[in-house]
Amino acid sequence: MPESILREAEDRMKKSLEALASDFARLRTGRANPTILNGITINYYGAPMPINQIAAISVPEARLLVIKPYDRSVLGDIEKAIIAADLGIQPQNDGEVIRLAFPQPTEERRRELAKEAAKYGEQTKVAIRNIRRDANERFKKLEKAKEITEDDLRAYLDDVQKLTDKYIEKVDQAVKDKEEEILRF
């Protein structure tokens, strides 16, 4: 039972790290990244559909995203959805495809993005600490119910802390890498 608590805590910490990576993918760093369109849907024959399911999305250049719908009749709807999503990028519709040109971010904008990346990192650290607290509480309940000894409790609490430290370090490294990527351009 105690090992399952540790495994569950580690799985949850991994998922927090994956969520951080997903948040980082949505940051607009000046490079074309199709994940920026995640979450944008259009009404396609009465059902909300994500853009990536009704169009081919390609990155022919580092700062250009091209969206080519499988059905040209939805081109205008895709354009309206992108404008409504307020990505800060004006779509260019030529009747065949939609082009999204990513401008070079200013120094000030890059600093804002770096701060936003740090904010995502802090939120992930809070989530990891909450997972640590939950695991510690579960171990304390086991000790109170006399299912584990006091010495076992200390050992398991140390294991949880080591796990927490490991994942906090991974978050710090991910934030550092993202900030370097943002500020490099």
MIDOSE-1310 file (N, C-alpha, C; in nm, 2 decimals, decimal comma, always signed):
residues 185
mpes	+0,08/-0,12/+0,00/+0,00/+0,00/+0,00/+0,09/+0,13/+0,00; +0,19/+0,14/+0,09/+0,27/+0,26/+0,09/+0,34/+0,29/-0,05; +0,38/+0,18/-0,11/+0,45/+0,19/-0,24/+0,35/+0,25/-0,35; +0,23/+0,21/-0,34/+0,13/+0,25/-0,43/+0,11/+0,40/-0,41
ilre	+0,12/+0,45/-0,29/+0,10/+0,60/-0,27/+0,22/+0,67/-0,33; +0,34/+0,62/-0,32/+0,46/+0,68/-0,38/+0,44/+0,68/-0,54; +0,40/+0,56/-0,59/+0,38/+0,55/-0,74/+0,28/+0,65/-0,79; +0,17/+0,66/-0,71/+0,06/+0,76/-0,75/+0,11/+0,90/-0,75
aedr	+0,19/+0,93/-0,64/+0,24/+1,07/-0,63/+0,33/+1,10/-0,75; +0,42/+1,00/-0,78/+0,51/+1,03/-0,89/+0,44/+1,04/-1,02; +0,33/+0,96/-1,05/+0,25/+0,97/-1,17/+0,19/+1,11/-1,18; +0,13/+1,16/-1,07/+0,07/+1,29/-1,07/+0,17/+1,40/-1,09
mkks	+0,29/+1,38/-1,04/+0,40/+1,48/-1,06/+0,44/+1,48/-1,21; +0,45/+1,36/-1,27/+0,48/+1,36/-1,41/+0,37/+1,43/-1,49; +0,25/+1,41/-1,46/+0,14/+1,47/-1,53/+0,15/+1,63/-1,51; +0,19/+1,67/-1,40/+0,20/+1,82/-1,38/+0,31/+1,87/-1,47
leal	+0,42/+1,79/-1,48/+0,53/+1,83/-1,57/+0,48/+1,84/-1,72; +0,40/+1,74/-1,76/+0,35/+1,73/-1,89/+0,25/+1,85/-1,92; +0,18/+1,89/-1,82/+0,09/+2,00/-1,83/+0,17/+2,13/-1,85; +0,28/+2,14/-1,78/+0,37/+2,26/-1,80/+0,42/+2,26/-1,94
asdf	+0,46/+2,15/-1,99/+0,51/+2,15/-2,13/+0,40/+2,19/-2,23; +0,28/+2,15/-2,20/+0,16/+2,19/-2,28/+0,14/+2,34/-2,27; +0,15/+2,40/-2,15/+0,14/+2,54/-2,13/+0,25/+2,62/-2,21; +0,37/+2,56/-2,20/+0,48/+2,63/-2,28/+0,46/+2,63/-2,43
arlr	+0,40/+2,52/-2,48/+0,37/+2,51/-2,62/+0,28/+2,62/-2,67; +0,19/+2,66/-2,58/+0,09/+2,77/-2,62/+0,15/+2,91/-2,61; +0,27/+2,92/-2,55/+0,33/+3,05/-2,55/+0,38/+3,09/-2,69; +0,35/+3,21/-2,73/+0,38/+3,26/-2,86/+0,52/+3,32/-2,86
tgra	+0,62/+3,25/-2,90/+0,76/+3,29/-2,89/+0,82/+3,35/-3,02; +0,74/+3,37/-3,12/+0,79/+3,43/-3,24/+0,82/+3,32/-3,35; +0,81/+3,20/-3,31/+0,83/+3,09/-3,40/+0,69/+3,03/-3,43; +0,67/+2,98/-3,55/+0,54/+2,92/-3,58/+0,53/+2,79/-3,52
npti	+0,42/+2,77/-3,44/+0,40/+2,64/-3,37/+0,25/+2,61/-3,38; +0,22/+2,49/-3,45/+0,08/+2,46/-3,47/+0,00/+2,44/-3,34; +0,06/+2,42/-3,22/-0,01/+2,40/-3,10/-0,08/+2,53/-3,05; -0,04/+2,64/-3,11/-0,10/+2,77/-3,07/-0,25/+2,77/-3,12
lngi	-0,29/+2,68/-3,21/-0,42/+2,67/-3,26/-0,51/+2,57/-3,17; -0,44/+2,50/-3,08/-0,52/+2,40/-3,00/-0,62/+2,48/-2,92; -0,74/+2,43/-2,91/-0,84/+2,49/-2,83/-0,93/+2,58/-2,92; -0,89/+2,61/-3,04/-0,97/+2,69/-3,13/-1,06/+2,60/-3,21
tiny	-1,19/+2,62/-3,20/-1,29/+2,53/-3,27/-1,38/+2,62/-3,36; -1,43/+2,55/-3,46/-1,53/+2,62/-3,54/-1,65/+2,53/-3,55; -1,76/+2,59/-3,59/-1,89/+2,51/-3,60/-1,88/+2,45/-3,74; -1,87/+2,32/-3,75/-1,86/+2,25/-3,87/-1,97/+2,15/-3,89
ygap	-2,07/+2,18/-3,97/-2,19/+2,11/-3,99/-2,26/+2,08/-3,86; -2,27/+2,18/-3,77/-2,35/+2,17/-3,65/-2,27/+2,12/-3,53; -2,14/+2,08/-3,55/-2,07/+2,03/-3,44/-1,94/+2,11/-3,42; -1,90/+2,14/-3,30/-1,77/+2,22/-3,28/-1,65/+2,12/-3,31
mpin	-1,57/+2,17/-3,40/-1,45/+2,09/-3,44/-1,32/+2,17/-3,42; -1,22/+2,10/-3,37/-1,09/+2,17/-3,36/-1,03/+2,19/-3,51; -0,96/+2,30/-3,52/-0,91/+2,33/-3,66/-0,82/+2,22/-3,71; -0,74/+2,16/-3,62/-0,65/+2,06/-3,67/-0,72/+1,93/-3,72
qiaa	-0,85/+1,92/-3,70/-0,92/+1,80/-3,75/-0,99/+1,83/-3,88; -1,00/+1,96/-3,92/-1,07/+1,99/-4,05/-0,97/+2,06/-4,15; -0,84/+2,07/-4,11/-0,75/+2,13/-4,20/-0,61/+2,07/-4,18; -0,53/+2,08/-4,28/-0,39/+2,04/-4,27/-0,31/+2,17/-4,23
isvp	-0,23/+2,15/-4,12/-0,15/+2,26/-4,07/+0,00/+2,23/-4,09; +0,06/+2,33/-4,16/+0,21/+2,31/-4,19/+0,29/+2,43/-4,15; +0,42/+2,41/-4,14/+0,51/+2,52/-4,10/+0,62/+2,52/-4,21; +0,59/+2,59/-4,32/+0,69/+2,59/-4,43/+0,82/+2,68/-4,40
earl	+0,80/+2,77/-4,31/+0,91/+2,86/-4,26/+0,91/+2,87/-4,11; +1,01/+2,92/-4,05/+1,02/+2,93/-3,91/+0,91/+3,02/-3,85; +0,87/+3,12/-3,93/+0,78/+3,22/-3,88/+0,64/+3,22/-3,95; +0,61/+3,11/-4,02/+0,49/+3,11/-4,10/+0,42/+2,98/-4,08
lvik	+0,29/+2,99/-4,05/+0,20/+2,87/-4,03/+0,10/+2,88/-4,14; +0,08/+2,77/-4,21/-0,02/+2,76/-4,32/-0,13/+2,66/-4,29; -0,25/+2,70/-4,30/-0,37/+2,62/-4,27/-0,44/+2,60/-4,40; -0,45/+2,47/-4,44/-0,52/+2,44/-4,56/-0,64/+2,35/-4,53
pydr	-0,76/+2,40/-4,53/-0,88/+2,32/-4,49/-0,91/+2,21/-4,60; -0,96/+2,10/-4,55/-0,99/+1,99/-4,64/-1,12/+2,03/-4,72; -1,20/+2,11/-4,67/-1,32/+2,17/-4,73/-1,31/+2,32/-4,74; -1,29/+2,37/-4,86/-1,26/+2,52/-4,87/-1,38/+2,60/-4,83
svlg	-1,50/+2,55/-4,81/-1,61/+2,63/-4,77/-1,60/+2,68/-4,63; -1,51/+2,62/-4,55/-1,49/+2,66/-4,41/-1,38/+2,76/-4,39; -1,32/+2,80/-4,50/-1,20/+2,89/-4,49/-1,24/+3,02/-4,41; -1,35/+3,08/-4,44/-1,39/+3,20/-4,37/-1,42/+3,18/-4,22
diek	-1,48/+3,06/-4,19/-1,51/+3,03/-4,05/-1,38/+3,01/-3,97; -1,28/+2,95/-4,03/-1,15/+2,93/-3,97/-1,09/+3,07/-3,94; -1,09/+3,15/-4,04/-1,03/+3,29/-4,03/-1,10/+3,36/-3,91; -1,24/+3,36/-3,91/-1,31/+3,43/-3,80/-1,28/+3,37/-3,66
aiia	-1,26/+3,24/-3,66/-1,23/+3,17/-3,53/-1,09/+3,22/-3,48; -1,00/+3,23/-3,57/-0,86/+3,27/-3,53/-0,86/+3,41/-3,49; -0,94/+3,50/-3,56/-0,95/+3,64/-3,51/-1,01/+3,65/-3,38; -1,12/+3,57/-3,36/-1,19/+3,57/-3,23/-1,11/+3,52/-3,11
adlg	-1,01/+3,43/-3,14/-0,92/+3,37/-3,04/-0,82/+3,47/-2,99; -0,81/+3,58/-3,06/-0,72/+3,69/-3,02/-0,58/+3,64/-2,99; -0,52/+3,58/-3,09/-0,38/+3,53/-3,08/-0,28/+3,64/-3,10; -0,32/+3,76/-3,14/-0,23/+3,86/-3,17/-0,16/+3,85/-3,31
iqpq	-0,22/+3,77/-3,39/-0,17/+3,75/-3,53/-0,29/+3,76/-3,62; -0,27/+3,84/-3,72/-0,38/+3,86/-3,82/-0,37/+3,76/-3,93; -0,47/+3,67/-3,95/-0,47/+3,57/-4,05/-0,48/+3,63/-4,19; -0,41/+3,58/-4,29/-0,42/+3,62/-4,43/-0,48/+3,51/-4,51
ndge	-0,60/+3,54/-4,57/-0,68/+3,44/-4,64/-0,67/+3,47/-4,79; -0,62/+3,38/-4,87/-0,60/+3,40/-5,01/-0,70/+3,32/-5,09; -0,80/+3,26/-5,03/-0,91/+3,18/-5,10/-0,87/+3,04/-5,10; -0,75/+3,00/-5,08/-0,70/+2,86/-5,08/-0,66/+2,81/-4,95
virl	-0,57/+2,90/-4,88/-0,52/+2,87/-4,75/-0,52/+2,99/-4,67; -0,50/+2,97/-4,54/-0,48/+3,09/-4,44/-0,34/+3,08/-4,40; -0,27/+3,20/-4,40/-0,14/+3,21/-4,36/-0,13/+3,29/-4,23; -0,06/+3,24/-4,13/-0,03/+3,32/-4,01/+0,11/+3,35/-4,00
afpq	+0,15/+3,48/-4,02/+0,29/+3,52/-4,01/+0,32/+3,56/-3,87; +0,41/+3,50/-3,81/+0,45/+3,53/-3,67/+0,56/+3,64/-3,67; +0,52/+3,76/-3,62/+0,62/+3,87/-3,62/+0,73/+3,84/-3,52; +0,85/+3,90/-3,54/+0,96/+3,90/-3,45/+0,92/+3,97/-3,32
ptee	+0,91/+3,90/-3,20/+0,87/+3,98/-3,08/+0,98/+4,08/-3,04; +0,93/+4,19/-2,99/+1,02/+4,29/-2,94/+1,09/+4,25/-2,81; +1,19/+4,32/-2,77/+1,26/+4,28/-2,65/+1,16/+4,28/-2,53; +1,08/+4,39/-2,52/+0,98/+4,40/-2,41/+0,89/+4,28/-2,41
rrre	+0,84/+4,24/-2,53/+0,75/+4,13/-2,54/+0,81/+4,00/-2,50; +0,94/+3,98/-2,53/+1,01/+3,86/-2,49/+1,03/+3,85/-2,34; +1,05/+3,97/-2,28/+1,06/+3,97/-2,13/+0,93/+3,93/-2,07; +0,82/+3,98/-2,13/+0,68/+3,94/-2,08/+0,66/+3,79/-2,09
lake	+0,70/+3,74/-2,21/+0,68/+3,59/-2,23/+0,77/+3,51/-2,13; +0,89/+3,56/-2,10/+0,97/+3,49/-2,00/+0,91/+3,49/-1,86; +0,85/+3,61/-1,83/+0,78/+3,62/-1,70/+0,66/+3,52/-1,70; +0,59/+3,51/-1,81/+0,47/+3,42/-1,82/+0,52/+3,27/-1,80
aaky	+0,63/+3,24/-1,86/+0,69/+3,11/-1,85/+0,72/+3,08/-1,71; +0,78/+3,18/-1,64/+0,81/+3,16/-1,50/+0,69/+3,14/-1,41; +0,58/+3,21/-1,45/+0,45/+3,20/-1,38/+0,40/+3,06/-1,39; +0,40/+3,00/-1,51/+0,36/+2,87/-1,54/+0,44/+2,77/-1,45
geqt	+0,57/+2,80/-1,44/+0,66/+2,71/-1,36/+0,62/+2,72/-1,22; +0,59/+2,84/-1,16/+0,55/+2,85/-1,02/+0,42/+2,77/-1,00; +0,32/+2,78/-1,09/+0,20/+2,71/-1,08/+0,22/+2,56/-1,07; +0,31/+2,51/-1,15/+0,35/+2,37/-1,15/+0,41/+2,33/-1,02
kvai	+0,50/+2,41/-0,97/+0,56/+2,38/-0,84/+0,46/+2,37/-0,73; +0,36/+2,46/-0,73/+0,25/+2,46/-0,63/+0,18/+2,33/-0,64; +0,15/+2,29/-0,77/+0,08/+2,16/-0,79/+0,16/+2,04/-0,73; +0,29/+2,04/-0,76/+0,38/+1,94/-0,71/+0,38/+1,94/-0,56
rnir	+0,38/+2,05/-0,50/+0,39/+2,06/-0,35/+0,25/+2,01/-0,29; +0,14/+2,04/-0,36/+0,01/+1,99/-0,32/+0,01/+1,84/-0,32; +0,07/+1,78/-0,43/+0,08/+1,63/-0,44/+0,16/+1,58/-0,32; +0,27/+1,65/-0,29/+0,35/+1,60/-0,17/+0,27/+1,61/-0,05
rdan	+0,19/+1,71/-0,03/+0,11/+1,73/+0,10/+0,01/+1,61/+0,10; -0,06/+1,58/-0,01/-0,16/+1,47/-0,01/-0,09/+1,34/+0,02; +0,02/+1,31/-0,04/+0,09/+1,18/-0,01/+0,13/+1,18/+0,14; +0,19/+1,29/+0,19/+0,23/+1,29/+0,33/+0,11/+1,26/+0,42
erfk	-0,01/+1,33/+0,39/-0,13/+1,30/+0,47/-0,17/+1,16/+0,47; -0,16/+1,10/+0,35/-0,20/+0,96/+0,34/-0,11/+0,87/+0,43; +0,02/+0,90/+0,43/+0,12/+0,82/+0,51/+0,09/+0,84/+0,66; +0,06/+0,96/+0,70/+0,03/+0,99/+0,84/-0,10/+0,92/+0,88
klek	-0,20/+0,90/+0,79/-0,32/+0,83/+0,83/-0,28/+0,68/+0,85; -0,19/+0,63/+0,76/-0,15/+0,49/+0,78/-0,08/+0,47/+0,91; +0,00/+0,56/+0,95/+0,07/+0,55/+1,08/-0,03/+0,56/+1,19; -0,12/+0,65/+1,18/-0,22/+0,67/+1,29/-0,31/+0,54/+1,30
akei	-0,33/+0,47/+1,19/-0,41/+0,35/+1,19/-0,33/+0,23/+1,22; -0,20/+0,25/+1,26/-0,10/+0,15/+1,30/-0,07/+0,05/+1,19; -0,09/+0,10/+1,06/-0,05/+0,01/+0,95/+0,10/+0,02/+0,91; +0,16/+0,13/+0,95/+0,30/+0,14/+0,94/+0,36/+0,20/+1,07
tedd	+0,49/+0,18/+1,09/+0,55/+0,23/+1,21/+0,59/+0,37/+1,20; +0,63/+0,43/+1,31/+0,67/+0,57/+1,31/+0,80/+0,59/+1,23; +0,89/+0,49/+1,24/+1,02/+0,49/+1,16/+0,99/+0,48/+1,01; +0,89/+0,39/+0,98/+0,85/+0,38/+0,84/+0,79/+0,51/+0,79
lray	+0,71/+0,57/+0,87/+0,65/+0,70/+0,83/+0,76/+0,80/+0,80; +0,87/+0,81/+0,88/+0,98/+0,91/+0,85/+1,04/+0,87/+0,72; +1,06/+0,74/+0,69/+1,13/+0,70/+0,57/+1,05/+0,73/+0,45; +0,91/+0,71/+0,46/+0,83/+0,74/+0,35/+0,82/+0,89/+0,32
lddv	+0,81/+0,97/+0,43/+0,81/+1,11/+0,42/+0,94/+1,16/+0,35; +1,05/+1,10/+0,38/+1,18/+1,14/+0,32/+1,17/+1,10/+0,17; +1,11/+0,98/+0,14/+1,10/+0,94/+0,00/+1,01/+1,04/-0,08; +0,90/+1,08/-0,02/+0,82/+1,18/-0,09/+0,89/+1,31/-0,11
qklt	+0,97/+1,36/-0,01/+1,04/+1,48/-0,02/+1,15/+1,47/-0,13; +1,22/+1,36/-0,14/+1,31/+1,34/-0,25/+1,25/+1,34/-0,39; +1,13/+1,28/-0,40/+1,05/+1,28/-0,52/+1,01/+1,42/-0,56; +0,97/+1,50/-0,46/+0,93/+1,64/-0,48/+1,05/+1,72/-0,52
dkyi	+1,16/+1,71/-0,46/+1,28/+1,78/-0,50/+1,32/+1,75/-0,64; +1,31/+1,62/-0,68/+1,35/+1,58/-0,81/+1,26/+1,65/-0,92; +1,13/+1,66/-0,89/+1,04/+1,72/-0,99/+1,04/+1,87/-0,99; +1,07/+1,93/-0,87/+1,09/+2,07/-0,86/+1,21/+2,11/-0,95
ekvd	+1,31/+2,03/-0,94/+1,44/+2,06/-1,02/+1,41/+2,05/-1,17; +1,33/+1,95/-1,21/+1,29/+1,94/-1,35/+1,21/+2,06/-1,39; +1,12/+2,11/-1,31/+1,04/+2,23/-1,34/+1,13/+2,35/-1,36; +1,23/+2,36/-1,27/+1,32/+2,48/-1,27/+1,40/+2,47/-1,40
qavk	+1,44/+2,35/-1,44/+1,52/+2,33/-1,56/+1,44/+2,36/-1,69; +1,31/+2,32/-1,69/+1,22/+2,34/-1,80/+1,20/+2,49/-1,82; +1,18/+2,56/-1,70/+1,15/+2,71/-1,71/+1,28/+2,78/-1,76; +1,39/+2,74/-1,71/+1,52/+2,80/-1,75/+1,54/+2,78/-1,90
dkee	+1,51/+2,66/-1,95/+1,53/+2,63/-2,10/+1,43/+2,71/-2,18; +1,31/+2,73/-2,13/+1,21/+2,80/-2,21/+1,24/+2,95/-2,21; +1,29/+3,00/-2,09/+1,33/+3,14/-2,09/+1,44/+3,17/-2,18; +1,54/+3,08/-2,19/+1,65/+3,10/-2,28/+1,60/+3,10/-2,43
eilr	+1,51/+3,00/-2,46/+1,46/+3,00/-2,59/+1,39/+3,13/-2,63; +1,31/+3,18/-2,54/+1,23/+3,30/-2,56/+1,33/+3,42/-2,58; +1,42/+3,43/-2,50/+1,51/+3,55/-2,50/+1,62/+3,54/-2,61; +1,64/+3,43/-2,67/+1,74/+3,41/-2,77/+1,71/+3,48/-2,90
f	+1,58/+3,49/-2,93/+1,55/+3,55/-3,06/+1,55/+3,69/-3,07
